Amino acid sequence: MSEQRIRHPGVLVVAGFAALILVGTELLSLSIAHENRQPVSWSDAFFTAVSAVTVTGLGVVDTAPTWSRFGEFVILVLIQIGGLGIMTLAGFLGIIFTRRLGLRTGMRVGAEIGFTDLGTVRNLLQKLVVFVAISEIVFAVLLSASFVLVEGEGLVHGTYLGVFHSISAFNNAGFSILDGGLERYADDWFISLVVAFAFIVGGIGFPVVFELYERWRSPQRWSLHTKVTLAMTFTLLTFGTAMLAVVEWSNDATLGSLSPPDKMLAAFFQSATARTAGFNTVPIGELRPASLLVFILLMVVGASSASTGGGIKTSTFAVVIRSTLAEFRGDRQATLFNRRVPRSVERQALSLVVAALGGVGTAAFTLAYLEPDLPALELLFETASAFGTVGVSTGLTTELGGPARLVIIGLMFLGRVGPITFGTAILLRAQPKRYGFAEEALIVG
C-alpha cells in the first residue's frame, strides 16, 4: 500500500476506530470490568467494544448484570468517543492546545463528519464539542430529576442513571443499564419524550442544529441540506408512527394493552428509535412481521448526515427517490426545493444505496447460510440493525454462533465508518479526466 494511500483521511478514520475497539476490548477483558469479577470471554468483550464504539447497542450479554461500574464507565467512554468521532476529538484537542487546525487534521476530521470544505470543518468543529457537552448535560439533568424525584432512585444512583442514558441516547447508542431497558416506561411521557428528543437531536446532524439555532427566524435562508433533512425526518417519523400504530394497535404483546394516547407515544418512540437510536419501549421480538419490515426500511435509511447515527442517511434517500421520480417524469435533472441536485451528488447517493443494499443483502444471506434454523426475516432484521448502527434486536443476537457474530461485527463497523468514508473518498479522490471514451447506448430497464 502506497504512503499516499495510507495517509488518506478515510483510511486513517477506519484505523482510528479499529484501534479504539482493540483498546476497549482489552479494558473490558480485565476482571475489574466484570460484575463480581465473574469471567467474561474475550469474544464477548470484543463484541461489546465494537457495539459501543460504533454506537450500535447490540449485545451478546446484558449490560447491567455483566459489567461492573468500571466496565460500564469504559462502555460509556467508548460510546462518547465513537459518537463524537476519533478524528473530531483529536482535531478539537489540537485547537485547544495549538490554537489551530492543520491541513491534514482538518481533512481527517472532514472525512469523519462528512465534509471536505476545510473552512466549514474549522467553524463546525469549534462549536460541535461544546454543543455535545451542553446537550448531554441538559438531558442528563432532566433524566436524573425523573429517576430521583419520580422513580424514587437514590440521588447518586439516579444521577448515574441519568448521565448514562443521556450519553447513550444522544449518541444513538442504545445501551441501557436498567433491567429490561426502557420497556417499563412505555407509558411514561416524560422519560420517553426526553430520551426520544435526545436521540433525534443527536441524529439530525450538527450542521442542521447549528443552522436552525442561527437562522430559526428565517426559514427562507435555510440551506438545501437543512430543508431536506427536516422534511425527510418529519416524513419518516410520521410514516413510521402511523404504520406501527396501525399494525400493532391490537397486539397485546406490544401496543394493545396501552391506552390510545400511550399507543401513539409508543409507536412514535419506536419509529424514532428505528432510525439508529437502539432503545425500545416495547418488546421488539413481539412485533408483527409487517412492523419488522417497517423497521428494516427505517434502519437502512438511518439518521442524517454529520450526526451520531448510521444508515445511508436521510439526504441520500431523498436524492435517490427524487432522482428516480425525475427519470420517470423525463426531467433532465433532479430538483429538491427548487434547487438542482448536481450529477455528482446523484452518483454518490446511488453508490451509497447500492453499497448498503449489497452489504445488508450479502450479510443476511451469509447469516441464513450459517444459521439455517433461525427465521430469515429476523436475520434480515438483525443485519439491518447492525448496518444502521441501530441496536434493536428480536433476541437473536445471543443465539448467533461465532462466525455469524463476526458478520454482525463487520456490519456494525461498516455502518459506522463505511458510508461516510465511501462518500468522502469519492470527493477527495475526484480528479478531472484528461480523456474520454466513445459513447454508446445501452438498453436498461
Secondary structure, 3 states (H helix, E strand, C coil): CCHHHHCCHHHHHHHHHHHHHHHHHHHHHCHHHEHHHCCCCHHHHHHHHHHHHCCCCCCCCCHHHHECHHHHHHHHHHHHHHHHCHHHHHHHHHHHHHCCCCHHHHHHHHHHHCCCCHHHHHHHHHHHHHHHHHHHHHHHHHHHHHHHHHCCCCHHHHHHHHHHHHHHHHCCCCCCCCCCCCHHHCCCHHHHHHHHHHHHHHHCCHHHHHHHHHHCCCHHHCCHHHHHHHHHHHHHHHHHHHHHHHHHCCCCCCCCCCCHHHHHHHHHHHHHHCCCCCCCCCCHHHCCHHHHHHHHHHHHHCCCCCCCCCCCCHHHHHHHHHHHHHHHHCCCCCEECCEECCHHHHHHHHHHHHHHHHHHHHHHHHHHHHCCCCCHHHHHHHHHHHHCCCCCCCCCHHHCCHHHHHHHHHHHHHHHHHHHHHHHHHHHHCCCCCCCCCCCCCCCC
